[in-house]
Each structure stands twice: as structure tokens, then as C-alpha cells.
Amino acid sequence: MVSRRSFRKPVRVRARRRIPWLASSLAVAAAAALVWPVADAPEAVADSPPAADRFTCEVARVTDGDTFRCADGVRVRLHAVAARELDETCGPNHPCPAASGAAAKAELERLVSGRSVDCARTGRSYNRVTAVCWTPSRVEVNCALVRSGVALIWPRYHRERPICT
């Protein structure tokens, strides 16, 4: 014979018992948001490259969605970022974002054109310096392009030196 106890409905928690728990959870979340590191903050000092690999670039012009030229003639290719070319193509075996090359160039111009950016050299590519760069307000340009949707992270190079950290 089956006892009636096994078929009892579970006891419902009344709404008034949840309110203090909910209020304390919201307070903890708000406090954590105030002290949490900013997502666009530059990398930690421990991960920074040696001073010899750092340089400042007075941006003279933007070439396309991932390359710009400094006033001293240095061409900078943003590290681990893939944007469409201006003719809307993507190279073979390159990540290919949905955004147009013109949109990527416009976003890069908005971020760096006419500004002095700080960069950390990561290597060379086709007579260009590859680098991770930051605006004067310390926004990582490489990451800002990816977050805006006009470029993609290029996994092959991102594994060597991650961006958006």
C-alpha cells in the first residue's frame, strides 16, 4: 500500500521570504560592478612587452581597416585583427568579417585618425610593423575594432599574443 505522504505537494516559498535574498544579491552585484576591471583597459603591466618594443605613432592616415601610417612613415598593421580589404575581398585562409572594408576603415579612422597612439610591436608583415595599439584614452584599438563588429580576431596570431585581455 502506498502512503499518502509520498504524494504531498512541495511547500511553496512565499514571495516575502525571497525579497531580502533578492535585495542582498542585487547589492552584491552592484558592488562587484563598481570594482570590476574595465573591459577596454590595456593589458596588465606584467604582460607588457619590454620598453624597446613600445613606440608612439602620430597617425597621418588610415590605409584600410587594419593598417595605418605614422607621420614618420612607419606603416602599422594591427596585430591579430582581420578586416576586409577595401575592394571587399578577403585573402585565402583569412578570417572574413561580414562588415565592409569601407566600414572597417571608417571605424579605424574614428579611433585613430589625427591622434597619437601608443603601440607595442609584435612583429613584421609585408614591410609593416605589426602591433597592438592604444588610444590616448587607453582604449585598445585592435580590440575596439573587433568589438565594433567591423573586424574579427585572427586566431592564428591571437594565440601568439592575445588581444582584448
Residue, then its C-alpha position, 0 to 999 in steps of 0.5 A: m500500500v502506498s502512503r499518502r505522504s509520498f504524494r504531498k505537494p512541495v511547500r511553496v516559498r512565499a514571495r516575502r521570504r525571497i525579497p531580502w535574498l533578492a535585495s542582498s544579491l542585487a547589492v552584491a552585484a552592484a558592488a562587484a560592478l563598481v570594482w570590476p576591471v574595465a573591459d577596454a583597459p590595456e593589458a596588465v603591466a606584467d604582460s607588457p612587452p619590454a620598453a624597446d618594443r613600445f613606440t608612439c605613432e602620430v597617425a597621418r592616415v588610415t590605409d584600410g581597416d587594419t593598417f595605418r601610417c605614422a607621420d614618420g612613415v612607419r606603416v602599422r598593421l594591427h596585430a591579430v585583427a582581420a578586416r576586409e580589404l577595401d575592394e571587399t575581398c578577403g585573402p585565402n585562409h583569412p578570417c572574413p568579417a561580414a562588415s565592409g572594408a569601407a566600414a572597417k576603415a571608417e571605424l579605424e579612422r574614428l579611433v585613430s585618425g589625427r591622434s597619437v597612439d601608443c603601440a607595442r610591436t609584435g612583429r613584421s608583415y609585408n614591410r609593416v610593423t605589426a602591433v597592438c595599439w592604444t588610444p590616448s584614452r587607453v582604449e585598445v584599438n585592435c580590440a575596439l575594432v573587433r568589438s565594433g563588429v567591423a573586424l574579427i580576431w585572427p586566431r592564428y596570431h591571437r594565440e601568439r599574443p592575445i588581444c582584448t585581455 
